[in-house]
């Protein structure tokens, strides 16, 4: 079995997240994608981060009609700080024979060596990412940095898969800004997620 792991704050989850993971599922023939909203430590200032229950609900709404997707609350249930390696180990325990594919943005790949026990993650998962068009077309520094960093992870026996496809260019930050103005552009959010945001008055302040 091949399992994709898609973690994030998902504040909110948008169509870019879904498209990103779905394209990896197709290219890599994944059997399941586990969507894992991150828990926010209680001592951390909210800074516009919706409660975990709301972000979890929005993930359910965004993936409800997509049979490959499963939403997990394991990071909320875990006490203390929640690290990716702990999540990976829990999934390995639940699916001991599965191949794991950790799906992350290119910006996250560039700081991957700062992740807690990143070498253990490299041993357990294939890291999957995609270059954004802005990375490819700027002055070349971003692209070169990306390629050099990728090589340095591969030198540690890390398996890095870079998808050869484009994804919807949108961020949760942009959507929150639109939500404050009451003007979320069509096609960026699942309709049920957009309705949920309006009903619960998320991101109004």
SEFISE-350479 format. One record per residue: residue in one letter; x, y, z of N, C-alpha, C in turn. Coordinates in nm, 4 decimals. Atoms other than C-alpha are relative to their C-alpha. Example, Ala and Ser with C-alpha at 12.3 -4.5 7.8 and 13.67 -1.06 7.14 Angstrom:
// residues 2
<"A",<0.0890,-0.1190,0.0000>,<1.2300,-0.4500,0.7800>,<0.0900,0.1200,0.0000>>
<"S",<-0.0820,-0.1190,-0.0060>,<1.3670,-0.1060,0.7140>,<-0.0770,0.1090,0.0730>>
// end
This chain:
// residues 205
<"X",<0.0839,-0.1198,0.0000>,<0.0000,0.0000,0.0000>,<0.0878,0.1253,0.0000>>
<"X",<-0.0697,-0.1281,0.0054>,<0.1177,0.3516,-0.0824>,<-0.0879,0.1078,0.0630>>
<"X",<0.0777,-0.1005,-0.0738>,<0.0061,0.6281,0.1549>,<0.0676,0.1361,-0.0087>>
<"X",<-0.0476,-0.1375,-0.0007>,<0.0457,1.0014,0.1048>,<-0.0381,0.0665,0.1308>>
<"X",<0.0255,-0.0743,-0.1240>,<0.0717,1.2227,0.4134>,<0.0028,0.1486,-0.0342>>
<"X",<0.0103,-0.1434,0.0284>,<-0.0483,1.5810,0.3725>,<-0.0330,0.0722,0.1294>>
<"X",<0.0208,-0.0740,-0.1237>,<-0.0008,1.7885,0.6854>,<0.0017,0.1489,-0.0240>>
<"X",<-0.0006,-0.1455,0.0127>,<-0.0557,2.1572,0.7407>,<-0.0919,0.0639,0.1014>>
<"X",<0.0914,-0.0719,-0.0884>,<-0.2289,2.4238,0.9435>,<-0.1409,-0.0020,-0.0581>>
<"X",<0.1289,0.0004,0.0704>,<-0.5081,2.4282,0.6813>,<-0.0927,0.1069,0.0578>>
<"X",<0.0694,-0.1134,-0.0624>,<-0.6233,2.7721,0.7894>,<-0.0409,0.1060,-0.1034>>
<"X",<0.0735,0.1261,0.0147>,<-0.8267,2.7169,0.5764>,<0.0639,-0.0908,-0.1070>>
<"X",<-0.0368,0.0882,0.1100>,<-0.7769,2.4144,0.3493>,<-0.0639,0.0543,-0.1275>>
<"X",<0.0530,-0.0561,0.1241>,<-0.8188,2.5241,-0.0131>,<0.0223,-0.0973,-0.1155>>
<"X",<-0.0068,0.0900,0.1155>,<-0.8388,2.3740,-0.3602>,<0.1438,-0.0256,-0.0456>>
<"X",<-0.1402,0.0223,0.0331>,<-0.4644,2.4173,-0.4071>,<0.0561,-0.1196,0.0753>>
<"X",<-0.0431,0.1162,-0.0788>,<-0.4012,2.1699,-0.1242>,<-0.0506,-0.1299,-0.0619>>
<"X",<0.0630,0.1214,0.0538>,<-0.6423,1.9189,-0.2748>,<0.0598,-0.0366,-0.1356>>
<"X",<-0.0573,0.0250,0.1330>,<-0.5069,1.9574,-0.6284>,<0.1429,-0.0518,0.0124>>
<"X",<-0.1393,0.0386,-0.0257>,<-0.1481,1.9280,-0.5029>,<0.0093,-0.1486,0.0341>>
<"X",<-0.0038,0.1391,-0.0442>,<-0.2141,1.5984,-0.3240>,<-0.0581,-0.0945,-0.1049>>
<"X",<0.0648,0.0861,0.0997>,<-0.4425,1.4605,-0.5949>,<0.0924,-0.0306,-0.1164>>
<"X",<-0.0928,0.0234,0.1109>,<-0.1765,1.5046,-0.8634>,<0.1105,-0.0969,0.0401>>
<"X",<-0.0977,0.0992,-0.0472>,<0.0783,1.3187,-0.6520>,<-0.0631,-0.1383,0.0063>>
<"X",<0.0688,0.1290,-0.0077>,<-0.1796,1.0460,-0.5957>,<-0.0047,-0.0671,-0.1364>>
<"X",<0.0087,0.0550,0.1354>,<-0.2181,1.0043,-0.9697>,<0.1372,-0.0442,-0.0510>>
<"X",<-0.1343,0.0288,0.0527>,<0.1533,1.0167,-1.0570>,<0.0654,-0.1179,0.0723>>
<"X",<-0.0662,0.1027,-0.0801>,<0.2628,0.7875,-0.7736>,<-0.0892,-0.1205,0.0287>>
<"X",<0.0960,0.1093,-0.0223>,<-0.0451,0.5606,-0.7744>,<-0.0207,-0.0249,0.1489>>
<"X",<0.0244,0.0133,-0.1431>,<-0.1173,0.6309,-0.4084>,<-0.1354,-0.0655,0.0254>>
<"X",<0.1244,0.0669,-0.0375>,<-0.3840,0.4207,-0.2394>,<-0.0817,0.0817,0.0981>>
<"X",<0.0672,-0.0797,-0.1018>,<-0.4669,0.6730,0.0328>,<0.0797,0.1265,0.0243>>
<"X",<-0.0643,-0.1237,-0.0439>,<-0.3942,1.0317,0.1312>,<-0.0580,0.0363,0.1359>>
<"X",<0.0449,-0.0372,-0.1340>,<-0.4108,1.1133,0.5020>,<0.0268,0.1486,0.0193>>
<"X",<-0.0083,-0.1444,-0.0231>,<-0.4827,1.4815,0.5655>,<0.0058,0.0231,0.1507>>
<"X",<-0.0221,-0.0143,-0.1441>,<-0.3497,1.5894,0.9055>,<0.0123,0.1472,0.0378>>
<"X",<-0.0098,-0.1384,-0.0471>,<-0.4378,1.9348,1.0391>,<0.0908,0.0077,0.1228>>
<"X",<-0.0936,-0.0170,-0.1113>,<-0.1682,2.0604,1.2763>,<-0.0724,0.0560,0.1216>>
<"X",<0.0507,-0.0581,-0.1244>,<-0.2529,2.1232,1.6382>,<0.0793,0.1255,0.0307>>
<"X",<-0.0691,-0.1238,-0.0372>,<-0.1696,2.4726,1.7617>,<0.0163,0.0003,0.1512>>
<"X",<-0.0215,0.0017,-0.1449>,<-0.0092,2.4804,2.1091>,<-0.0827,0.1069,0.0696>>
<"X",<0.0875,-0.0961,-0.0688>,<-0.2362,2.6538,2.3653>,<0.0691,0.1293,0.0399>>
<"X",<-0.0713,-0.1210,-0.0402>,<0.0392,2.9004,2.4628>,<0.0297,0.0922,-0.1179>>
<"X",<-0.0320,-0.0780,0.1199>,<0.0764,3.0210,2.1034>,<-0.1114,0.1002,-0.0286>>
<"X",<0.0989,-0.1010,0.0371>,<-0.0957,3.3442,2.0048>,<-0.0737,-0.0459,-0.1253>>
<"X",<0.0809,0.0525,0.1106>,<-0.3809,3.2659,1.7676>,<0.0396,0.0599,-0.1340>>
<"X",<-0.0452,-0.0632,0.1233>,<-0.2737,3.5200,1.5064>,<-0.0892,-0.0299,-0.1186>>
<"X",<0.0924,0.0281,0.1085>,<-0.5853,3.4486,1.3041>,<-0.0159,-0.1472,-0.0303>>
<"X",<0.0146,0.1435,0.0222>,<-0.5563,3.0705,1.3350>,<-0.1318,-0.0469,0.0591>>
<"X",<0.1295,0.0508,-0.0459>,<-0.9009,2.9135,1.3562>,<0.0214,-0.1165,0.0955>>
<"X",<-0.0120,0.1140,-0.0918>,<-0.9634,2.6584,1.6335>,<0.0190,-0.1306,-0.0765>>
<"X",<-0.0255,0.1286,0.0648>,<-0.8523,2.3046,1.5577>,<-0.1290,-0.0639,-0.0492>>
<"X",<0.1270,0.0645,0.0376>,<-1.2125,2.1822,1.5509>,<-0.0538,0.0554,-0.1306>>
<"X",<0.0472,-0.0614,0.1247>,<-1.2973,2.4292,1.2737>,<0.0871,-0.0427,-0.1178>>
<"X",<-0.0899,0.0389,0.1096>,<-0.9900,2.3453,1.0671>,<-0.0185,-0.1474,-0.0359>>
<"X",<0.0274,0.1416,0.0225>,<-1.0602,1.9753,1.1108>,<-0.1305,-0.0175,-0.0787>>
<"X",<0.1285,0.0084,0.0701>,<-1.4226,2.0221,1.0039>,<0.0130,0.0427,-0.1461>>
<"X",<-0.0167,-0.0468,0.1377>,<-1.3157,2.2174,0.6959>,<0.0735,-0.1033,-0.0850>>
<"X",<-0.0697,0.1076,0.0723>,<-1.0769,1.9359,0.5992>,<-0.0983,-0.1107,-0.0374>>
<"X",<0.1017,0.1020,0.0288>,<-1.3660,1.6903,0.6255>,<-0.0904,0.0450,-0.1149>>
<"X",<0.0879,-0.0520,0.1052>,<-1.5846,1.9136,0.4084>,<0.0701,0.0019,-0.1356>>
<"X",<-0.0746,-0.0116,0.1258>,<-1.3117,1.9622,0.1472>,<0.0268,-0.1352,-0.0645>>
<"X",<-0.0381,0.1318,0.0511>,<-1.2435,1.5897,0.1114>,<-0.1135,-0.1014,0.0032>>
<"X",<0.1098,0.0933,-0.0233>,<-1.5837,1.4384,0.1831>,<-0.0414,-0.0832,-0.1198>>
<"X",<0.0413,0.0730,0.1199>,<-1.6512,1.3353,-0.1766>,<0.1197,-0.0588,-0.0756>>
<"X",<-0.1226,0.0503,0.0638>,<-1.2935,1.2238,-0.2503>,<0.0424,-0.1286,0.0711>>
<"X",<-0.0204,0.1281,-0.0692>,<-1.2552,0.8515,-0.1714>,<0.1437,-0.0283,0.0431>>
<"X",<-0.1389,0.0260,-0.0380>,<-0.8733,0.8571,-0.1564>,<0.0399,0.0715,0.1286>>
<"X",<-0.0397,-0.0858,-0.1115>,<-0.8692,1.1173,0.1209>,<-0.0617,-0.0447,0.1316>>
<"X",<0.0443,0.0295,-0.1364>,<-0.8929,1.0508,0.4931>,<0.0555,0.1083,0.0908>>
<"X",<-0.0445,-0.1061,-0.0905>,<-0.8753,1.3214,0.7609>,<0.0277,-0.0598,0.1374>>
<"X",<-0.0396,0.0540,-0.1301>,<-0.6935,1.2424,1.0857>,<0.0209,0.1121,0.1014>>
<"X",<-0.0205,-0.0960,-0.1087>,<-0.6954,1.4269,1.4188>,<0.1102,-0.0411,0.0950>>
<"X",<-0.0998,0.0549,-0.0925>,<-0.3896,1.2501,1.5588>,<0.0882,0.1070,0.0639>>
<"X",<-0.0867,-0.1014,-0.0599>,<-0.1925,1.5700,1.6141>,<-0.0707,0.0745,0.1129>>
<"X",<0.0757,-0.0634,-0.1078>,<-0.4692,1.7176,1.8302>,<-0.0053,-0.0914,0.1220>>
<"X",<0.0112,0.0960,-0.1112>,<-0.4922,1.4000,2.0384>,<0.1315,-0.0187,0.0748>>
<"X",<-0.1304,0.0211,-0.0616>,<-0.1196,1.3901,2.1095>,<0.0308,0.1107,0.0993>>
<"X",<-0.0360,-0.0991,-0.1003>,<-0.0010,1.5634,2.4261>,<0.1374,0.0594,-0.0313>>
<"X",<-0.1283,-0.0655,0.0212>,<0.2839,1.8118,2.4162>,<0.0185,0.0448,-0.1437>>
<"X",<-0.0300,-0.0462,0.1348>,<0.4573,1.9372,2.1048>,<-0.0225,-0.1122,-0.1004>>
<"X",<0.0315,0.0997,0.1025>,<0.3535,1.7624,1.7860>,<0.0990,0.0119,-0.1146>>
<"X",<-0.1014,-0.0005,0.1042>,<0.6399,1.6740,1.5550>,<-0.0396,-0.0958,-0.1124>>
<"X",<0.0315,0.0832,0.1163>,<0.6139,1.5284,1.2062>,<0.0481,-0.1434,0.0192>>
<"X",<-0.0514,0.1355,-0.0174>,<0.8312,1.2315,1.3024>,<-0.0930,-0.0834,0.0873>>
<"X",<0.0938,0.0730,-0.0851>,<0.5813,1.1377,1.5751>,<-0.1220,-0.0440,-0.0797>>
<"X",<0.1144,0.0326,0.0859>,<0.2985,1.1496,1.3232>,<0.0361,-0.1128,-0.0960>>
<"X",<-0.0457,0.1045,0.0922>,<0.4967,0.9425,1.0741>,<0.0090,-0.1346,0.0713>>
<"X",<-0.0132,0.1257,-0.0739>,<0.5734,0.6828,1.3407>,<-0.1357,-0.0602,0.0355>>
<"X",<0.1347,0.0516,-0.0279>,<0.2053,0.6563,1.4343>,<-0.0619,-0.0639,-0.1239>>
<"X",<0.0539,0.0555,0.1245>,<0.1102,0.6004,1.0715>,<0.0708,-0.1306,-0.0352>>
<"X",<-0.0744,0.1238,0.0249>,<0.3867,0.3411,1.0353>,<-0.0516,-0.1142,0.0878>>
<"X",<0.0521,0.1018,-0.0909>,<0.2475,0.1591,1.3373>,<-0.1359,-0.0507,-0.0480>>
<"X",<0.1335,0.0386,0.0484>,<-0.1041,0.1622,1.1882>,<0.0076,-0.0745,-0.1325>>
<"X",<-0.0155,0.0629,0.1325>,<0.0198,0.0588,0.8406>,<0.1444,-0.0470,-0.0146>>
<"X",<-0.1415,0.0417,-0.0040>,<0.3439,-0.1364,0.8992>,<0.0603,-0.0384,-0.1341>>
<"X",<-0.0535,0.0438,0.1294>,<0.3759,-0.2585,0.5408>,<-0.0119,0.1069,-0.1090>>
<"X",<0.0250,-0.1044,0.1002>,<0.2929,0.0714,0.3687>,<0.1268,0.0770,-0.0349>>
<"X",<-0.1008,-0.0974,0.0417>,<0.5246,0.2938,0.1678>,<-0.0592,0.1381,0.0261>>
<"X",<0.0512,-0.1313,-0.0382>,<0.4909,0.6488,0.3004>,<0.0606,0.1109,-0.0859>>
<"X",<-0.0402,-0.1124,0.0833>,<0.5068,0.9666,0.0912>,<-0.0441,0.1285,0.0691>>
<"X",<0.0295,-0.1239,-0.0696>,<0.5293,1.2981,0.2759>,<-0.0067,0.1135,-0.1011>>
<"X",<0.0239,-0.1032,0.1002>,<0.3823,1.5770,0.0618>,<0.0165,0.1379,0.0646>>
<"X",<-0.0287,-0.1312,-0.0587>,<0.5251,1.9244,0.1360>,<0.0239,0.1025,-0.1108>>
<"X",<-0.0282,-0.1066,0.0947>,<0.5672,2.2609,-0.0343>,<0.1499,0.0174,-0.0195>>
<"X",<-0.1424,-0.0197,0.0282>,<0.8979,2.3589,-0.1929>,<0.0653,0.0891,0.1055>>
<"X",<-0.0561,-0.0861,-0.1045>,<0.9429,2.6271,0.0762>,<0.0350,-0.0810,0.1243>>
<"X",<-0.0278,0.0866,-0.1138>,<0.9257,2.3549,0.3427>,<0.1218,-0.0887,-0.0260>>
<"X",<-0.1171,0.0818,0.0318>,<1.1829,2.1437,0.1602>,<0.1282,0.0767,0.0291>>
<"X",<-0.1198,-0.0816,-0.0163>,<1.4293,2.4330,0.1796>,<0.0387,0.0228,0.1460>>
<"X",<-0.0357,-0.0090,-0.1425>,<1.4167,2.4279,0.5614>,<-0.0117,-0.1375,0.0661>>
<"X",<0.0273,0.1336,-0.0519>,<1.3810,2.0521,0.5971>,<0.1022,-0.0431,0.1056>>
<"X",<-0.1017,0.0398,-0.0975>,<1.7083,2.0136,0.7889>,<-0.0223,0.0648,0.1365>>
<"X",<0.0347,-0.0605,-0.1283>,<1.5577,2.2331,1.0616>,<-0.1104,-0.0789,0.0714>>
<"X",<0.1066,0.0798,-0.0599>,<1.2799,1.9789,1.1234>,<0.0581,-0.0939,0.1056>>
<"X",<-0.0402,0.0902,-0.1079>,<1.3014,1.7709,1.4392>,<0.0179,-0.1422,-0.0535>>
<"X",<-0.0338,0.1359,0.0430>,<1.4722,1.4359,1.3663>,<-0.0266,-0.0203,-0.1499>>
<"X",<0.0286,0.0050,0.1436>,<1.4632,1.5075,0.9947>,<0.0621,-0.1214,-0.0679>>
<"X",<-0.0625,0.1166,0.0631>,<1.7035,1.2226,0.9156>,<-0.0855,-0.1251,0.0183>>
<"X",<0.0892,0.1137,-0.0207>,<1.4565,0.9770,1.0660>,<-0.1194,0.0067,-0.0948>>
<"X",<0.1095,-0.0161,0.0965>,<1.1822,1.1218,0.8479>,<0.0464,-0.0465,-0.1378>>
<"X",<-0.0541,0.0399,0.1303>,<1.4060,1.0722,0.5442>,<0.0070,-0.1519,-0.0136>>
<"X",<-0.0074,0.1458,0.0029>,<1.4491,0.7054,0.6379>,<-0.1380,-0.0631,-0.0171>>
<"X",<0.1342,0.0582,-0.0043>,<1.0734,0.6564,0.6709>,<-0.0877,0.0354,-0.1194>>
<"X",<0.0901,-0.0517,0.1039>,<0.9251,0.8548,0.3823>,<0.0761,0.0438,-0.1252>>
<"X",<-0.0427,-0.0733,0.1191>,<0.9755,0.9659,0.0261>,<-0.0575,0.1408,0.0125>>
<"X",<0.0454,-0.1387,-0.0102>,<0.9562,1.3459,0.0349>,<-0.0460,0.0462,-0.1378>>
<"X",<0.0590,-0.0403,0.1288>,<0.7300,1.4803,-0.2396>,<-0.0283,0.1494,-0.0003>>
<"X",<0.0265,-0.1420,0.0116>,<0.7193,1.8385,-0.3559>,<-0.0089,0.0367,-0.1476>>
<"X",<0.0068,-0.0468,0.1383>,<0.6765,2.0483,-0.6695>,<0.0561,0.1408,-0.0046>>
<"X",<-0.0511,-0.1354,0.0179>,<0.8533,2.3565,-0.7983>,<-0.1121,0.0907,-0.0490>>
<"X",<0.0962,-0.0980,0.0484>,<0.6282,2.6576,-0.8287>,<0.0596,0.0760,-0.1183>>
<"X",<-0.0479,-0.0741,0.1174>,<0.6494,2.8599,-1.1503>,<0.0868,0.1182,0.0409>>
<"X",<-0.0798,-0.1142,-0.0444>,<0.7840,3.1553,-0.9507>,<0.1425,-0.0434,0.0334>>
<"X",<-0.1337,0.0509,-0.0302>,<1.0754,2.9370,-0.8354>,<0.0803,-0.0199,-0.1276>>
<"X",<-0.0681,0.0312,0.1258>,<1.1559,2.8455,-1.1958>,<0.0366,0.1253,-0.0791>>
<"X",<-0.0140,-0.1138,0.0911>,<1.1248,3.1887,-1.3540>,<0.0691,0.1209,0.0614>>
<"X",<-0.0704,-0.1132,-0.0584>,<1.2875,3.4233,-1.1015>,<0.1475,-0.0037,-0.0412>>
<"X",<-0.1367,-0.0179,0.0502>,<1.6563,3.5129,-1.1293>,<0.0859,-0.1260,0.0026>>
<"X",<-0.0735,0.1260,0.0018>,<1.7596,3.1514,-1.0871>,<0.0519,-0.0407,0.1365>>
<"X",<-0.0528,0.0313,-0.1328>,<1.8723,3.1751,-0.7255>,<-0.0881,-0.1010,0.0740>>
<"X",<0.0899,0.0917,-0.0697>,<1.5639,3.0028,-0.5888>,<0.0105,-0.1403,-0.0569>>
<"X",<-0.0092,0.1307,0.0646>,<1.5859,2.7234,-0.8411>,<0.1313,-0.0685,0.0359>>
<"X",<-0.1302,0.0570,-0.0334>,<1.9570,2.6729,-0.7767>,<0.0056,-0.0439,0.1456>>
<"X",<0.0042,0.0364,-0.1421>,<1.9033,2.6750,-0.4004>,<-0.0788,-0.1285,0.0200>>
<"X",<0.0855,0.1185,-0.0113>,<1.6276,2.4196,-0.4383>,<0.0761,-0.1248,-0.0448>>
<"X",<-0.0695,0.1167,0.0546>,<1.8374,2.1859,-0.6529>,<0.1179,-0.0415,0.0880>>
<"X",<-0.1128,0.0311,-0.0873>,<2.1400,2.2114,-0.4235>,<-0.0485,-0.0633,0.1305>>
<"X",<0.0540,0.0532,-0.1260>,<1.9302,2.1479,-0.1144>,<-0.0518,-0.1419,-0.0214>>
<"X",<0.0494,0.1334,0.0345>,<1.7638,1.8514,-0.2832>,<0.1164,-0.0992,-0.0039>>
<"X",<-0.1177,0.0872,0.0097>,<2.1078,1.7048,-0.3604>,<0.0553,-0.0318,0.1390>>
<"X",<-0.0559,0.0215,-0.1337>,<2.2180,1.7507,0.0017>,<-0.0847,-0.0993,0.0793>>
<"X",<0.0873,0.0970,-0.0667>,<1.9154,1.5543,0.1259>,<0.0172,-0.1384,-0.0602>>
<"X",<-0.0228,0.1293,0.0668>,<1.9721,1.2825,-0.1314>,<0.1339,-0.0607,0.0413>>
<"X",<-0.1294,0.0489,-0.0467>,<2.3316,1.2582,-0.0104>,<-0.0122,-0.0695,0.1349>>
<"X",<0.0284,0.0658,-0.1279>,<2.1822,1.1500,0.3242>,<-0.0902,-0.1217,-0.0205>>
<"X",<0.0854,0.1135,0.0395>,<2.0020,0.8688,0.1397>,<-0.1487,0.0333,0.0043>>
<"X",<0.1397,-0.0401,0.0069>,<1.6829,1.0719,0.1313>,<-0.0549,-0.0198,-0.1401>>
<"X",<0.0670,0.0155,0.1296>,<1.4348,0.9975,-0.1449>,<-0.0895,0.1216,-0.0214>>
<"X",<0.0737,-0.1229,0.0286>,<1.3049,1.3216,-0.2966>,<-0.0637,-0.0133,-0.1374>>
<"X",<0.0719,0.0069,0.1273>,<1.0377,1.3172,-0.5656>,<-0.0572,0.1380,-0.0295>>
<"X",<0.0497,-0.1321,0.0410>,<0.9687,1.6427,-0.7506>,<-0.1010,-0.0195,-0.1120>>
<"X",<0.1055,0.0164,0.0986>,<0.6381,1.6438,-0.9357>,<0.0185,0.0936,-0.1182>>
<"X",<-0.0127,-0.0801,0.1214>,<0.6479,1.7655,-1.2941>,<-0.1384,0.0476,-0.0434>>
<"X",<0.1328,-0.0531,0.0307>,<0.3191,1.9521,-1.2867>,<-0.0181,0.1329,0.0728>>
<"X",<0.0300,-0.1283,-0.0637>,<0.1751,2.2908,-1.1960>,<-0.1162,-0.0189,0.0972>>
<"X",<0.1094,0.0050,-0.0962>,<-0.0609,2.3576,-0.9062>,<-0.0621,0.1391,0.0123>>
<"X",<0.0723,-0.1253,-0.0178>,<-0.3154,2.6249,-0.8232>,<0.0812,0.0948,0.0882>>
<"X",<-0.0835,-0.0973,-0.0706>,<-0.1277,2.9368,-0.7132>,<-0.0848,0.0822,0.0962>>
<"X",<0.0791,-0.0692,-0.1017>,<-0.3099,3.0347,-0.3957>,<0.0526,-0.0413,0.1365>>
<"X",<-0.0425,0.0317,-0.1361>,<-0.2295,3.0501,-0.0253>,<-0.1162,0.0231,0.0962>>
<"X",<0.1023,-0.0204,-0.1028>,<-0.4398,3.0286,0.2888>,<-0.0006,0.1454,0.0474>>
<"X",<-0.0085,-0.1407,-0.0399>,<-0.3143,3.3775,0.3774>,<-0.0831,0.0876,-0.0937>>
<"X",<0.0784,-0.0773,0.0973>,<-0.4643,3.5178,0.0563>,<-0.1495,-0.0212,0.0224>>
<"X",<0.1423,0.0290,-0.0194>,<-0.7949,3.3454,0.1270>,<-0.0519,0.0672,0.1266>>
<"X",<0.0435,-0.0685,-0.1226>,<-0.8102,3.4829,0.4819>,<-0.0193,0.1494,-0.0249>>
<"X",<0.0127,-0.1422,0.0340>,<-0.7526,3.8324,0.3425>,<-0.1286,0.0249,-0.0780>>
<"X",<0.1242,-0.0114,0.0765>,<-1.0358,3.7794,0.0923>,<-0.1220,-0.0156,0.0911>>
<"X",<0.1126,0.0265,-0.0899>,<-1.2615,3.6438,0.3682>,<-0.0318,0.1222,0.0858>>
<"X",<0.0212,-0.1212,-0.0788>,<-1.2104,3.9592,0.5755>,<-0.0815,0.1025,-0.0767>>
<"X",<0.0723,-0.0948,0.0864>,<-1.3420,4.1590,0.2793>,<-0.1318,-0.0577,-0.0497>>
<"X",<0.1225,0.0656,0.0467>,<-1.6209,3.9089,0.2161>,<0.0007,-0.0272,-0.1481>>
<"X",<-0.0120,0.0175,0.1456>,<-1.4876,3.8494,-0.1338>,<0.0987,-0.1118,-0.0324>>
<"X",<-0.0857,0.1129,0.0355>,<-1.3443,3.5001,-0.1854>,<-0.0263,-0.0363,-0.1455>>
<"X",<0.0149,0.0288,0.1423>,<-1.2807,3.4362,-0.5536>,<-0.0446,-0.1443,-0.0222>>
<"X",<0.0486,0.1330,0.0322>,<-1.4582,3.1418,-0.7091>,<0.1115,-0.0936,-0.0428>>
<"X",<-0.0955,0.1016,0.0417>,<-1.2662,2.8196,-0.7592>,<0.1152,-0.0224,0.0952>>
<"X",<-0.1113,0.0147,-0.0935>,<-1.0290,2.8659,-0.4671>,<-0.0330,-0.0927,0.1165>>
<"X",<0.0436,0.0806,-0.1134>,<-1.2340,2.6860,-0.2024>,<-0.1096,-0.0965,-0.0409>>
<"X",<0.1171,0.0850,0.0089>,<-1.4670,2.3905,-0.1855>,<-0.1209,0.0825,0.0460>>
<"X",<0.1184,-0.0804,-0.0328>,<-1.8178,2.5396,-0.1751>,<-0.0449,-0.0201,0.1440>>
<"X",<0.0414,0.0275,-0.1378>,<-1.8938,2.3702,0.1564>,<0.0933,0.0654,0.1010>>
<"X",<-0.0958,-0.0670,-0.0876>,<-1.5757,2.5094,0.3100>,<-0.0277,0.1499,0.0028>>
<"X",<0.0309,-0.1433,0.0053>,<-1.6630,2.8593,0.1909>,<-0.1245,0.0321,0.0818>>
<"X",<0.1223,-0.0193,-0.0774>,<-2.0123,2.8261,0.3400>,<0.0290,-0.0107,0.1493>>
<"X",<-0.0361,0.0194,-0.1409>,<-1.8604,2.7031,0.6681>,<0.0688,0.1242,0.0553>>
<"X",<-0.0710,-0.1206,-0.0424>,<-1.6287,3.0045,0.6869>,<-0.0983,0.1141,0.0244>>
<"X",<0.0986,-0.1076,-0.0146>,<-1.9219,3.2407,0.6362>,<-0.0922,-0.0256,0.1194>>
<"X",<0.0930,0.0344,-0.1096>,<-2.1499,3.0559,0.8793>,<0.0636,0.0222,0.1371>>
<"X",<-0.0677,-0.0102,-0.1288>,<-1.8911,3.0533,1.1572>,<0.0771,0.1307,0.0157>>
<"X",<-0.0633,-0.1324,-0.0040>,<-1.7636,3.4025,1.0764>,<0.1493,-0.0094,0.0295>>
<"X",<-0.1443,0.0147,-0.0171>,<-1.4041,3.2842,1.0549>,<0.0734,0.1081,-0.0779>>
<"X",<-0.0916,-0.0951,0.0661>,<-1.1287,3.5297,0.9641>,<-0.0604,0.1380,-0.0210>>
<"X",<0.0616,-0.1318,0.0150>,<-1.3550,3.8344,1.0049>,<0.0849,0.1100,0.0634>>
<"X",<-0.0808,-0.1011,-0.0694>,<-1.1055,4.0059,1.2324>,<0.1485,-0.0285,-0.0170>>
// end
